[in-house]
């Protein structure tokens, strides 16, 4: 989740699932359209929102790589009897 602030409520942060973001527009306020068709007007610029999404994705992928099981060594061929 990324932390954003609704326009006019900068002292009240909220969490947004970046996987729901469809578009980010500057009209001149930043309007985020979600996959649910809901729109959220935020205090951050489109560039700031995009940077938050990128940082979140890097964190998720880094954690996934850290938690990945080590690959197994290729098994040695069995000796013929």
mmCIF file of the N, C-alpha and C atoms, coordinates in Angstrom:
data_MODEL
# 
_entry.id   MODEL 
# 
loop_
_atom_site.group_PDB 
_atom_site.id 
_atom_site.type_symbol 
_atom_site.label_atom_id 
_atom_site.label_alt_id 
_atom_site.label_comp_id 
_atom_site.label_asym_id 
_atom_site.label_entity_id 
_atom_site.label_seq_id 
_atom_site.pdbx_PDB_ins_code 
_atom_site.Cartn_x 
_atom_site.Cartn_y 
_atom_site.Cartn_z 
_atom_site.occupancy 
_atom_site.B_iso_or_equiv 
_atom_site.pdbx_formal_charge 
_atom_site.auth_seq_id 
_atom_site.auth_comp_id 
_atom_site.auth_asym_id 
_atom_site.auth_atom_id 
_atom_site.pdbx_PDB_model_num 
ATOM 1   N N  . UNK A 1 1  ? 0.833   -1.172  0.000   1.00 0.00 ? 1  UNK A N  1 
ATOM 2   C CA . UNK A 1 1  ? 0.000   0.000   0.000   1.00 0.00 ? 1  UNK A CA 1 
ATOM 3   C C  . UNK A 1 1  ? 0.883   1.243   0.000   1.00 0.00 ? 1  UNK A C  1 
ATOM 4   N N  . UNK A 1 2  ? 0.410   2.278   -0.647  1.00 0.00 ? 2  UNK A N  1 
ATOM 5   C CA . UNK A 1 2  ? 1.126   3.551   -0.640  1.00 0.00 ? 2  UNK A CA 1 
ATOM 6   C C  . UNK A 1 2  ? 0.329   4.548   0.197   1.00 0.00 ? 2  UNK A C  1 
ATOM 7   N N  . UNK A 1 3  ? 1.037   5.493   0.779   1.00 0.00 ? 3  UNK A N  1 
ATOM 8   C CA . UNK A 1 3  ? 0.390   6.502   1.620   1.00 0.00 ? 3  UNK A CA 1 
ATOM 9   C C  . UNK A 1 3  ? 0.229   7.791   0.827   1.00 0.00 ? 3  UNK A C  1 
ATOM 10  N N  . UNK A 1 4  ? -0.999  8.292   0.765   1.00 0.00 ? 4  UNK A N  1 
ATOM 11  C CA . UNK A 1 4  ? -1.314  9.534   0.071   1.00 0.00 ? 4  UNK A CA 1 
ATOM 12  C C  . UNK A 1 4  ? -2.149  10.405  0.998   1.00 0.00 ? 4  UNK A C  1 
ATOM 13  N N  . UNK A 1 5  ? -2.444  11.618  0.535   1.00 0.00 ? 5  UNK A N  1 
ATOM 14  C CA . UNK A 1 5  ? -3.254  12.565  1.309   1.00 0.00 ? 5  UNK A CA 1 
ATOM 15  C C  . UNK A 1 5  ? -4.347  13.132  0.415   1.00 0.00 ? 5  UNK A C  1 
ATOM 16  N N  . UNK A 1 6  ? -5.565  13.086  0.881   1.00 0.00 ? 6  UNK A N  1 
ATOM 17  C CA . UNK A 1 6  ? -6.668  13.690  0.116   1.00 0.00 ? 6  UNK A CA 1 
ATOM 18  C C  . UNK A 1 6  ? -6.451  15.198  0.041   1.00 0.00 ? 6  UNK A C  1 
ATOM 19  N N  . UNK A 1 7  ? -6.817  15.782  -1.073  1.00 0.00 ? 7  UNK A N  1 
ATOM 20  C CA . UNK A 1 7  ? -6.668  17.215  -1.250  1.00 0.00 ? 7  UNK A CA 1 
ATOM 21  C C  . UNK A 1 7  ? -7.467  17.936  -0.170  1.00 0.00 ? 7  UNK A C  1 
ATOM 22  N N  . UNK A 1 8  ? -6.824  18.863  0.533   1.00 0.00 ? 8  UNK A N  1 
ATOM 23  C CA . UNK A 1 8  ? -7.484  19.611  1.596   1.00 0.00 ? 8  UNK A CA 1 
ATOM 24  C C  . UNK A 1 8  ? -7.428  18.919  2.947   1.00 0.00 ? 8  UNK A C  1 
ATOM 25  N N  . UNK A 1 9  ? -6.894  17.704  2.996   1.00 0.00 ? 9  UNK A N  1 
ATOM 26  C CA . UNK A 1 9  ? -6.806  16.948  4.254   1.00 0.00 ? 9  UNK A CA 1 
ATOM 27  C C  . UNK A 1 9  ? -5.397  16.382  4.411   1.00 0.00 ? 9  UNK A C  1 
ATOM 28  N N  . UNK A 1 10 ? -4.395  17.252  4.256   1.00 0.00 ? 10 UNK A N  1 
ATOM 29  C CA . UNK A 1 10 ? -3.014  16.774  4.259   1.00 0.00 ? 10 UNK A CA 1 
ATOM 30  C C  . UNK A 1 10 ? -2.573  16.216  5.605   1.00 0.00 ? 10 UNK A C  1 
ATOM 31  N N  . UNK A 1 11 ? -3.332  16.497  6.658   1.00 0.00 ? 11 UNK A N  1 
ATOM 32  C CA . UNK A 1 11 ? -2.974  15.956  7.971   1.00 0.00 ? 11 UNK A CA 1 
ATOM 33  C C  . UNK A 1 11 ? -3.612  14.584  8.210   1.00 0.00 ? 11 UNK A C  1 
ATOM 34  N N  . UNK A 1 12 ? -4.367  14.072  7.230   1.00 0.00 ? 12 UNK A N  1 
ATOM 35  C CA . UNK A 1 12 ? -5.031  12.773  7.353   1.00 0.00 ? 12 UNK A CA 1 
ATOM 36  C C  . UNK A 1 12 ? -4.598  11.853  6.218   1.00 0.00 ? 12 UNK A C  1 
ATOM 37  N N  . UNK A 1 13 ? -3.475  11.147  6.382   1.00 0.00 ? 13 UNK A N  1 
ATOM 38  C CA . UNK A 1 13 ? -3.020  10.248  5.320   1.00 0.00 ? 13 UNK A CA 1 
ATOM 39  C C  . UNK A 1 13 ? -3.949  9.037   5.189   1.00 0.00 ? 13 UNK A C  1 
ATOM 40  N N  . UNK A 1 14 ? -3.973  8.442   3.997   1.00 0.00 ? 14 UNK A N  1 
ATOM 41  C CA . UNK A 1 14 ? -4.717  7.201   3.794   1.00 0.00 ? 14 UNK A CA 1 
ATOM 42  C C  . UNK A 1 14 ? -3.869  6.267   2.946   1.00 0.00 ? 14 UNK A C  1 
ATOM 43  N N  . UNK A 1 15 ? -4.197  5.000   3.005   1.00 0.00 ? 15 UNK A N  1 
ATOM 44  C CA . UNK A 1 15 ? -3.468  3.974   2.269   1.00 0.00 ? 15 UNK A CA 1 
ATOM 45  C C  . UNK A 1 15 ? -4.251  3.585   1.022   1.00 0.00 ? 15 UNK A C  1 
ATOM 46  N N  . UNK A 1 16 ? -3.530  3.435   -0.099  1.00 0.00 ? 16 UNK A N  1 
ATOM 47  C CA . UNK A 1 16 ? -4.165  3.059   -1.357  1.00 0.00 ? 16 UNK A CA 1 
ATOM 48  C C  . UNK A 1 16 ? -3.414  1.883   -1.961  1.00 0.00 ? 16 UNK A C  1 
ATOM 49  N N  . UNK A 1 17 ? -4.153  0.901   -2.429  1.00 0.00 ? 17 UNK A N  1 
ATOM 50  C CA . UNK A 1 17 ? -3.562  -0.240  -3.112  1.00 0.00 ? 17 UNK A CA 1 
ATOM 51  C C  . UNK A 1 17 ? -3.190  0.198   -4.533  1.00 0.00 ? 17 UNK A C  1 
ATOM 52  N N  . UNK A 1 18 ? -1.899  0.268   -4.859  1.00 0.00 ? 18 UNK A N  1 
ATOM 53  C CA . UNK A 1 18 ? -1.512  0.764   -6.180  1.00 0.00 ? 18 UNK A CA 1 
ATOM 54  C C  . UNK A 1 18 ? -1.938  -0.141  -7.327  1.00 0.00 ? 18 UNK A C  1 
ATOM 55  N N  . UNK A 1 19 ? -2.270  -1.392  -7.031  1.00 0.00 ? 19 UNK A N  1 
ATOM 56  C CA . UNK A 1 19 ? -2.743  -2.284  -8.093  1.00 0.00 ? 19 UNK A CA 1 
ATOM 57  C C  . UNK A 1 19 ? -4.104  -1.856  -8.631  1.00 0.00 ? 19 UNK A C  1 
ATOM 58  N N  . UNK A 1 20 ? -4.812  -1.000  -7.904  1.00 0.00 ? 20 UNK A N  1 
ATOM 59  C CA . UNK A 1 20 ? -6.130  -0.537  -8.348  1.00 0.00 ? 20 UNK A CA 1 
ATOM 60  C C  . UNK A 1 20 ? -6.056  0.695   -9.245  1.00 0.00 ? 20 UNK A C  1 
ATOM 61  N N  . UNK A 1 21 ? -4.887  1.321   -9.335  1.00 0.00 ? 21 UNK A N  1 
ATOM 62  C CA . UNK A 1 21 ? -4.764  2.560   -10.110 1.00 0.00 ? 21 UNK A CA 1 
ATOM 63  C C  . UNK A 1 21 ? -4.825  2.275   -11.602 1.00 0.00 ? 21 UNK A C  1 
ATOM 64  N N  . UNK A 1 22 ? -5.727  2.987   -12.279 1.00 0.00 ? 22 UNK A N  1 
ATOM 65  C CA . UNK A 1 22 ? -5.855  2.880   -13.731 1.00 0.00 ? 22 UNK A CA 1 
ATOM 66  C C  . UNK A 1 22 ? -5.180  4.079   -14.387 1.00 0.00 ? 22 UNK A C  1 
ATOM 67  N N  . UNK A 1 23 ? -5.509  5.293   -13.913 1.00 0.00 ? 23 UNK A N  1 
ATOM 68  C CA . UNK A 1 23 ? -4.894  6.505   -14.458 1.00 0.00 ? 23 UNK A CA 1 
ATOM 69  C C  . UNK A 1 23 ? -4.618  7.503   -13.351 1.00 0.00 ? 23 UNK A C  1 
ATOM 70  N N  . UNK A 1 24 ? -3.638  8.372   -13.632 1.00 0.00 ? 24 UNK A N  1 
ATOM 71  C CA . UNK A 1 24 ? -3.326  9.501   -12.759 1.00 0.00 ? 24 UNK A CA 1 
ATOM 72  C C  . UNK A 1 24 ? -3.325  10.727  -13.651 1.00 0.00 ? 24 UNK A C  1 
ATOM 73  N N  . UNK A 1 25 ? -4.210  11.672  -13.357 1.00 0.00 ? 25 UNK A N  1 
ATOM 74  C CA . UNK A 1 25 ? -4.328  12.876  -14.183 1.00 0.00 ? 25 UNK A CA 1 
ATOM 75  C C  . UNK A 1 25 ? -4.058  14.124  -13.361 1.00 0.00 ? 25 UNK A C  1 
ATOM 76  N N  . UNK A 1 26 ? -3.593  15.160  -14.044 1.00 0.00 ? 26 UNK A N  1 
ATOM 77  C CA . UNK A 1 26 ? -3.409  16.462  -13.422 1.00 0.00 ? 26 UNK A CA 1 
ATOM 78  C C  . UNK A 1 26 ? -4.364  17.425  -14.107 1.00 0.00 ? 26 UNK A C  1 
ATOM 79  N N  . UNK A 1 27 ? -5.443  17.811  -13.410 1.00 0.00 ? 27 UNK A N  1 
ATOM 80  C CA . UNK A 1 27 ? -6.515  18.576  -14.075 1.00 0.00 ? 27 UNK A CA 1 
ATOM 81  C C  . UNK A 1 27 ? -6.995  19.806  -13.322 1.00 0.00 ? 27 UNK A C  1 
ATOM 82  N N  . UNK A 1 28 ? -6.355  20.731  -12.762 1.00 0.00 ? 28 UNK A N  1 
ATOM 83  C CA . UNK A 1 28 ? -4.952  20.796  -12.374 1.00 0.00 ? 28 UNK A CA 1 
ATOM 84  C C  . UNK A 1 28 ? -4.651  20.003  -11.111 1.00 0.00 ? 28 UNK A C  1 
ATOM 85  N N  . UNK A 1 29 ? -5.707  19.608  -10.346 1.00 0.00 ? 29 UNK A N  1 
ATOM 86  C CA . UNK A 1 29 ? -5.461  18.764  -9.170  1.00 0.00 ? 29 UNK A CA 1 
ATOM 87  C C  . UNK A 1 29 ? -5.191  17.344  -9.643  1.00 0.00 ? 29 UNK A C  1 
ATOM 88  N N  . UNK A 1 30 ? -4.514  16.574  -8.812  1.00 0.00 ? 30 UNK A N  1 
ATOM 89  C CA . UNK A 1 30 ? -4.198  15.198  -9.170  1.00 0.00 ? 30 UNK A CA 1 
ATOM 90  C C  . UNK A 1 30 ? -5.403  14.317  -8.886  1.00 0.00 ? 30 UNK A C  1 
ATOM 91  N N  . UNK A 1 31 ? -5.910  13.685  -9.946  1.00 0.00 ? 31 UNK A N  1 
ATOM 92  C CA . UNK A 1 31 ? -7.073  12.800  -9.846  1.00 0.00 ? 31 UNK A CA 1 
ATOM 93  C C  . UNK A 1 31 ? -6.611  11.393  -10.201 1.00 0.00 ? 31 UNK A C  1 
ATOM 94  N N  . UNK A 1 32 ? -6.830  10.464  -9.267  1.00 0.00 ? 32 UNK A N  1 
ATOM 95  C CA . UNK A 1 32 ? -6.484  9.063   -9.493  1.00 0.00 ? 32 UNK A CA 1 
ATOM 96  C C  . UNK A 1 32 ? -7.781  8.317   -9.767  1.00 0.00 ? 32 UNK A C  1 
ATOM 97  N N  . UNK A 1 33 ? -7.833  7.636   -10.907 1.00 0.00 ? 33 UNK A N  1 
ATOM 98  C CA . UNK A 1 33 ? -8.990  6.808   -11.232 1.00 0.00 ? 33 UNK A CA 1 
ATOM 99  C C  . UNK A 1 33 ? -8.619  5.368   -10.922 1.00 0.00 ? 33 UNK A C  1 
ATOM 100 N N  . UNK A 1 34 ? -9.508  4.702   -10.185 1.00 0.00 ? 34 UNK A N  1 
ATOM 101 C CA . UNK A 1 34 ? -9.267  3.325   -9.773  1.00 0.00 ? 34 UNK A CA 1 
ATOM 102 C C  . UNK A 1 34 ? -10.007 2.345   -10.676 1.00 0.00 ? 34 UNK A C  1 
ATOM 103 N N  . UNK A 1 35 ? -9.632  1.100   -10.610 1.00 0.00 ? 35 UNK A N  1 
ATOM 104 C CA . UNK A 1 35 ? -10.279 0.050   -11.402 1.00 0.00 ? 35 UNK A CA 1 
ATOM 105 C C  . UNK A 1 35 ? -11.753 -0.091  -11.039 1.00 0.00 ? 35 UNK A C  1 
ATOM 106 N N  . UNK A 1 36 ? -12.116 0.364   -9.863  1.00 0.00 ? 36 UNK A N  1 
ATOM 107 C CA . UNK A 1 36 ? -13.522 0.317   -9.422  1.00 0.00 ? 36 UNK A CA 1 
ATOM 108 C C  . UNK A 1 36 ? -14.336 1.470   -9.996  1.00 0.00 ? 36 UNK A C  1 
ATOM 109 N N  . UNK A 1 37 ? -13.698 2.322   -10.792 1.00 0.00 ? 37 UNK A N  1 
ATOM 110 C CA . UNK A 1 37 ? -14.225 3.562   -11.393 1.00 0.00 ? 37 UNK A CA 1 
ATOM 111 C C  . UNK A 1 37 ? -14.320 4.708   -10.387 1.00 0.00 ? 37 UNK A C  1 
ATOM 112 N N  . UNK A 1 38 ? -13.935 4.465   -9.141  1.00 0.00 ? 38 UNK A N  1 
ATOM 113 C CA . UNK A 1 38 ? -13.898 5.542   -8.146  1.00 0.00 ? 38 UNK A CA 1 
ATOM 114 C C  . UNK A 1 38 ? -12.769 6.498   -8.499  1.00 0.00 ? 38 UNK A C  1 
ATOM 115 N N  . UNK A 1 39 ? -12.935 7.741   -8.146  1.00 0.00 ? 39 UNK A N  1 
ATOM 116 C CA . UNK A 1 39 ? -11.904 8.760   -8.357  1.00 0.00 ? 39 UNK A CA 1 
ATOM 117 C C  . UNK A 1 39 ? -11.504 9.337   -7.013  1.00 0.00 ? 39 UNK A C  1 
ATOM 118 N N  . UNK A 1 40 ? -10.201 9.564   -6.853  1.00 0.00 ? 40 UNK A N  1 
ATOM 119 C CA . UNK A 1 40 ? -9.675  10.122  -5.619  1.00 0.00 ? 40 UNK A CA 1 
ATOM 120 C C  . UNK A 1 40 ? -8.824  11.329  -5.986  1.00 0.00 ? 40 UNK A C  1 
ATOM 121 N N  . UNK A 1 41 ? -9.083  12.471  -5.364  1.00 0.00 ? 41 UNK A N  1 
ATOM 122 C CA . UNK A 1 41 ? -8.297  13.673  -5.593  1.00 0.00 ? 41 UNK A CA 1 
ATOM 123 C C  . UNK A 1 41 ? -7.286  13.771  -4.453  1.00 0.00 ? 41 UNK A C  1 
ATOM 124 N N  . UNK A 1 42 ? -5.994  13.830  -4.820  1.00 0.00 ? 42 UNK A N  1 
ATOM 125 C CA . UNK A 1 42 ? -4.943  13.814  -3.798  1.00 0.00 ? 42 UNK A CA 1 
ATOM 126 C C  . UNK A 1 42 ? -4.081  15.064  -3.875  1.00 0.00 ? 42 UNK A C  1 
ATOM 127 N N  . UNK A 1 43 ? -3.366  15.319  -2.769  1.00 0.00 ? 43 UNK A N  1 
ATOM 128 C CA . UNK A 1 43 ? -2.506  16.497  -2.684  1.00 0.00 ? 43 UNK A CA 1 
ATOM 129 C C  . UNK A 1 43 ? -1.191  16.298  -3.438  1.00 0.00 ? 43 UNK A C  1 
ATOM 130 N N  . UNK A 1 44 ? -0.769  15.045  -3.601  1.00 0.00 ? 44 UNK A N  1 
ATOM 131 C CA . UNK A 1 44 ? 0.503   14.766  -4.275  1.00 0.00 ? 44 UNK A CA 1 
ATOM 132 C C  . UNK A 1 44 ? 0.381   14.993  -5.782  1.00 0.00 ? 44 UNK A C  1 
ATOM 133 N N  . UNK A 1 45 ? 1.512   15.303  -6.409  1.00 0.00 ? 45 UNK A N  1 
ATOM 134 C CA . UNK A 1 45 ? 1.537   15.476  -7.864  1.00 0.00 ? 45 UNK A CA 1 
ATOM 135 C C  . UNK A 1 45 ? 1.525   14.093  -8.530  1.00 0.00 ? 45 UNK A C  1 
ATOM 136 N N  . UNK A 1 46 ? 1.162   14.023  -9.817  1.00 0.00 ? 46 UNK A N  1 
ATOM 137 C CA . UNK A 1 46 ? 1.205   12.737  -10.515 1.00 0.00 ? 46 UNK A CA 1 
ATOM 138 C C  . UNK A 1 46 ? 2.599   12.093  -10.449 1.00 0.00 ? 46 UNK A C  1 
ATOM 139 N N  . UNK A 1 47 ? 3.638   12.925  -10.519 1.00 0.00 ? 47 UNK A N  1 
ATOM 140 C CA . UNK A 1 47 ? 5.010   12.397  -10.448 1.00 0.00 ? 47 UNK A CA 1 
ATOM 141 C C  . UNK A 1 47 ? 5.297   11.779  -9.081  1.00 0.00 ? 47 UNK A C  1 
ATOM 142 N N  . UNK A 1 48 ? 4.786   12.418  -8.027  1.00 0.00 ? 48 UNK A N  1 
ATOM 143 C CA . UNK A 1 48 ? 4.983   11.878  -6.673  1.00 0.00 ? 48 UNK A CA 1 
ATOM 144 C C  . UNK A 1 48 ? 4.233   10.555  -6.498  1.00 0.00 ? 48 UNK A C  1 
ATOM 145 N N  . UNK A 1 49 ? 3.018   10.486  -7.029  1.00 0.00 ? 49 UNK A N  1 
ATOM 146 C CA . UNK A 1 49 ? 2.242   9.246   -6.940  1.00 0.00 ? 49 UNK A CA 1 
ATOM 147 C C  . UNK A 1 49 ? 2.963   8.137   -7.710  1.00 0.00 ? 49 UNK A C  1 
ATOM 148 N N  . UNK A 1 50 ? 3.425   8.438   -8.914  1.00 0.00 ? 50 UNK A N  1 
ATOM 149 C CA . UNK A 1 50 ? 4.140   7.442   -9.715  1.00 0.00 ? 50 UNK A CA 1 
ATOM 150 C C  . UNK A 1 50 ? 5.409   6.973   -9.000  1.00 0.00 ? 50 UNK A C  1 
ATOM 151 N N  . UNK A 1 51 ? 6.120   7.892   -8.358  1.00 0.00 ? 51 UNK A N  1 
ATOM 152 C CA . UNK A 1 51 ? 7.329   7.528   -7.615  1.00 0.00 ? 51 UNK A CA 1 
ATOM 153 C C  . UNK A 1 51 ? 6.986   6.618   -6.436  1.00 0.00 ? 51 UNK A C  1 
ATOM 154 N N  . UNK A 1 52 ? 5.877   6.895   -5.756  1.00 0.00 ? 52 UNK A N  1 
ATOM 155 C CA . UNK A 1 52 ? 5.429   6.037   -4.649  1.00 0.00 ? 52 UNK A CA 1 
ATOM 156 C C  . UNK A 1 52 ? 5.096   4.632   -5.150  1.00 0.00 ? 52 UNK A C  1 
ATOM 157 N N  . UNK A 1 53 ? 4.420   4.557   -6.292  1.00 0.00 ? 53 UNK A N  1 
ATOM 158 C CA . UNK A 1 53 ? 4.054   3.254   -6.868  1.00 0.00 ? 53 UNK A CA 1 
ATOM 159 C C  . UNK A 1 53 ? 5.318   2.484   -7.240  1.00 0.00 ? 53 UNK A C  1 
ATOM 160 N N  . UNK A 1 54 ? 6.277   3.165   -7.887  1.00 0.00 ? 54 UNK A N  1 
ATOM 161 C CA . UNK A 1 54 ? 7.539   2.502   -8.258  1.00 0.00 ? 54 UNK A CA 1 
ATOM 162 C C  . UNK A 1 54 ? 8.254   1.974   -7.027  1.00 0.00 ? 54 UNK A C  1 
ATOM 163 N N  . UNK A 1 55 ? 8.364   2.803   -5.991  1.00 0.00 ? 55 UNK A N  1 
ATOM 164 C CA . UNK A 1 55 ? 9.054   2.401   -4.761  1.00 0.00 ? 55 UNK A CA 1 
ATOM 165 C C  . UNK A 1 55 ? 8.339   1.206   -4.120  1.00 0.00 ? 55 UNK A C  1 
ATOM 166 N N  . UNK A 1 56 ? 7.019   1.211   -4.131  1.00 0.00 ? 56 UNK A N  1 
ATOM 167 C CA . UNK A 1 56 ? 6.256   0.101   -3.561  1.00 0.00 ? 56 UNK A CA 1 
ATOM 168 C C  . UNK A 1 56 ? 6.528   -1.187  -4.343  1.00 0.00 ? 56 UNK A C  1 
ATOM 169 N N  . UNK A 1 57 ? 6.535   -1.096  -5.670  1.00 0.00 ? 57 UNK A N  1 
ATOM 170 C CA . UNK A 1 57 ? 6.785   -2.290  -6.490  1.00 0.00 ? 57 UNK A CA 1 
ATOM 171 C C  . UNK A 1 57 ? 8.200   -2.825  -6.277  1.00 0.00 ? 57 UNK A C  1 
ATOM 172 N N  . UNK A 1 58 ? 9.176   -1.926  -6.160  1.00 0.00 ? 58 UNK A N  1 
ATOM 173 C CA . UNK A 1 58 ? 10.552  -2.352  -5.888  1.00 0.00 ? 58 UNK A CA 1 
ATOM 174 C C  . UNK A 1 58 ? 10.603  -3.091  -4.556  1.00 0.00 ? 58 UNK A C  1 
ATOM 175 N N  . UNK A 1 59 ? 9.927   -2.558  -3.554  1.00 0.00 ? 59 UNK A N  1 
ATOM 176 C CA . UNK A 1 59 ? 9.906   -3.195  -2.240  1.00 0.00 ? 59 UNK A CA 1 
ATOM 177 C C  . UNK A 1 59 ? 9.277   -4.579  -2.303  1.00 0.00 ? 59 UNK A C  1 
ATOM 178 N N  . UNK A 1 60 ? 8.164   -4.708  -3.013  1.00 0.00 ? 60 UNK A N  1 
ATOM 179 C CA . UNK A 1 60 ? 7.477   -5.991  -3.128  1.00 0.00 ? 60 UNK A CA 1 
ATOM 180 C C  . UNK A 1 60 ? 8.365   -7.006  -3.842  1.00 0.00 ? 60 UNK A C  1 
ATOM 181 N N  . UNK A 1 61 ? 8.961   -6.602  -4.953  1.00 0.00 ? 61 UNK A N  1 
ATOM 182 C CA . UNK A 1 61 ? 9.817   -7.523  -5.706  1.00 0.00 ? 61 UNK A CA 1 
ATOM 183 C C  . UNK A 1 61 ? 11.074  -7.891  -4.926  1.00 0.00 ? 61 UNK A C  1 
ATOM 184 N N  . UNK A 1 62 ? 11.654  -6.936  -4.224  1.00 0.00 ? 62 UNK A N  1 
ATOM 185 C CA . UNK A 1 62 ? 12.846  -7.225  -3.415  1.00 0.00 ? 62 UNK A CA 1 
ATOM 186 C C  . UNK A 1 62 ? 12.524  -8.238  -2.331  1.00 0.00 ? 62 UNK A C  1 
ATOM 187 N N  . UNK A 1 63 ? 11.399  -8.049  -1.676  1.00 0.00 ? 63 UNK A N  1 
ATOM 188 C CA . UNK A 1 63 ? 10.983  -8.982  -0.620  1.00 0.00 ? 63 UNK A CA 1 
ATOM 189 C C  . UNK A 1 63 ? 10.725  -10.370 -1.200  1.00 0.00 ? 63 UNK A C  1 
ATOM 190 N N  . UNK A 1 64 ? 10.122  -10.422 -2.369  1.00 0.00 ? 64 UNK A N  1 
ATOM 191 C CA . UNK A 1 64 ? 9.859   -11.714 -3.007  1.00 0.00 ? 64 UNK A CA 1 
ATOM 192 C C  . UNK A 1 64 ? 11.170  -12.427 -3.338  1.00 0.00 ? 64 UNK A C  1 
ATOM 193 N N  . UNK A 1 65 ? 12.148  -11.682 -3.824  1.00 0.00 ? 65 UNK A N  1 
ATOM 194 C CA . UNK A 1 65 ? 13.440  -12.292 -4.142  1.00 0.00 ? 65 UNK A CA 1 
ATOM 195 C C  . UNK A 1 65 ? 14.164  -12.752 -2.881  1.00 0.00 ? 65 UNK A C  1 
ATOM 196 N N  . UNK A 1 66 ? 14.061  -11.989 -1.802  1.00 0.00 ? 66 UNK A N  1 
ATOM 197 C CA . UNK A 1 66 ? 14.693  -12.383 -0.537  1.00 0.00 ? 66 UNK A CA 1 
ATOM 198 C C  . UNK A 1 66 ? 14.068  -13.657 0.016   1.00 0.00 ? 66 UNK A C  1 
ATOM 199 N N  . UNK A 1 67 ? 12.778  -13.812 -0.173  1.00 0.00 ? 67 UNK A N  1 
ATOM 200 C CA . UNK A 1 67 ? 12.065  -14.969 0.381   1.00 0.00 ? 67 UNK A CA 1 
ATOM 201 C C  . UNK A 1 67 ? 12.054  -16.175 -0.544  1.00 0.00 ? 67 UNK A C  1 
ATOM 202 N N  . UNK A 1 68 ? 12.602  -16.001 -1.729  1.00 0.00 ? 68 UNK A N  1 
ATOM 203 C CA . UNK A 1 68 ? 12.605  -17.095 -2.697  1.00 0.00 ? 68 UNK A CA 1 
ATOM 204 C C  . UNK A 1 68 ? 13.457  -18.243 -2.190  1.00 0.00 ? 68 UNK A C  1 
ATOM 205 N N  . UNK A 1 69 ? 12.990  -19.447 -2.411  1.00 0.00 ? 69 UNK A N  1 
ATOM 206 C CA . UNK A 1 69 ? 13.766  -20.616 -2.014  1.00 0.00 ? 69 UNK A CA 1 
ATOM 207 C C  . UNK A 1 69 ? 14.992  -20.716 -2.908  1.00 0.00 ? 69 UNK A C  1 
ATOM 208 N N  . UNK A 1 70 ? 16.107  -21.119 -2.327  1.00 0.00 ? 70 UNK A N  1 
ATOM 209 C CA . UNK A 1 70 ? 17.281  -21.291 -3.188  1.00 0.00 ? 70 UNK A CA 1 
ATOM 210 C C  . UNK A 1 70 ? 17.019  -22.438 -4.165  1.00 0.00 ? 70 UNK A C  1 
ATOM 211 N N  . UNK A 1 71 ? 17.540  -22.261 -5.359  1.00 0.00 ? 71 UNK A N  1 
ATOM 212 C CA . UNK A 1 71 ? 17.336  -23.307 -6.355  1.00 0.00 ? 71 UNK A CA 1 
ATOM 213 C C  . UNK A 1 71 ? 18.102  -24.545 -5.932  1.00 0.00 ? 71 UNK A C  1 
ATOM 214 N N  . UNK A 1 72 ? 17.522  -25.690 -6.232  1.00 0.00 ? 72 UNK A N  1 
ATOM 215 C CA . UNK A 1 72 ? 18.181  -26.944 -5.881  1.00 0.00 ? 72 UNK A CA 1 
ATOM 216 C C  . UNK A 1 72 ? 19.341  -27.200 -6.822  1.00 0.00 ? 72 UNK A C  1 
ATOM 217 N N  . UNK A 1 73 ? 20.337  -27.866 -6.280  1.00 0.00 ? 73 UNK A N  1 
ATOM 218 C CA . UNK A 1 73 ? 21.455  -28.290 -7.115  1.00 0.00 ? 73 UNK A CA 1 
ATOM 219 C C  . UNK A 1 73 ? 20.935  -29.363 -8.055  1.00 0.00 ? 73 UNK A C  1 
ATOM 220 N N  . UNK A 1 74 ? 21.408  -29.386 -9.297  1.00 0.00 ? 74 UNK A N  1 
ATOM 221 C CA . UNK A 1 74 ? 20.961  -30.463 -10.181 1.00 0.00 ? 74 UNK A CA 1 
ATOM 222 C C  . UNK A 1 74 ? 21.388  -31.795 -9.580  1.00 0.00 ? 74 UNK A C  1 
ATOM 223 N N  . UNK A 1 75 ? 20.483  -32.739 -9.579  1.00 0.00 ? 75 UNK A N  1 
ATOM 224 C CA . UNK A 1 75 ? 20.800  -34.025 -8.961  1.00 0.00 ? 75 UNK A CA 1 
ATOM 225 C C  . UNK A 1 75 ? 21.870  -34.735 -9.778  1.00 0.00 ? 75 UNK A C  1 
ATOM 226 N N  . UNK A 1 76 ? 22.737  -35.405 -9.058  1.00 0.00 ? 76 UNK A N  1 
ATOM 227 C CA . UNK A 1 76 ? 23.811  -36.127 -9.717  1.00 0.00 ? 76 UNK A CA 1 
ATOM 228 C C  . UNK A 1 76 ? 23.263  -37.393 -10.334 1.00 0.00 ? 76 UNK A C  1 
ATOM 229 N N  . UNK A 1 77 ? 23.794  -37.781 -11.481 1.00 0.00 ? 77 UNK A N  1 
ATOM 230 C CA . UNK A 1 77 ? 23.286  -39.013 -12.111 1.00 0.00 ? 77 UNK A CA 1 
ATOM 231 C C  . UNK A 1 77 ? 23.592  -40.210 -11.215 1.00 0.00 ? 77 UNK A C  1 
ATOM 232 N N  . UNK A 1 78 ? 22.686  -41.138 -11.227 1.00 0.00 ? 78 UNK A N  1 
ATOM 233 C CA . UNK A 1 78 ? 22.873  -42.348 -10.417 1.00 0.00 ? 78 UNK A CA 1 
ATOM 234 C C  . UNK A 1 78 ? 23.950  -43.229 -11.054 1.00 0.00 ? 78 UNK A C  1 
ATOM 235 N N  . UNK A 1 79 ? 24.704  -43.819 -10.199 1.00 0.00 ? 79 UNK A N  1 
ATOM 236 C CA . UNK A 1 79 ? 25.759  -44.720 -10.694 1.00 0.00 ? 79 UNK A CA 1 
ATOM 237 C C  . UNK A 1 79 ? 25.103  -45.991 -11.221 1.00 0.00 ? 79 UNK A C  1 
ATOM 238 N N  . UNK A 1 80 ? 25.633  -46.483 -12.319 1.00 0.00 ? 80 UNK A N  1 
ATOM 239 C CA . UNK A 1 80 ? 25.118  -47.729 -12.881 1.00 0.00 ? 80 UNK A CA 1 
ATOM 240 C C  . UNK A 1 80 ? 25.580  -48.901 -12.041 1.00 0.00 ? 80 UNK A C  1 
ATOM 241 N N  . UNK A 1 81 ? 24.729  -49.877 -11.850 1.00 0.00 ? 81 UNK A N  1 
ATOM 242 C CA . UNK A 1 81 ? 25.088  -51.050 -11.033 1.00 0.00 ? 81 UNK A CA 1 
ATOM 243 C C  . UNK A 1 81 ? 25.637  -52.133 -11.874 1.00 0.00 ? 81 UNK A C  1 
# 
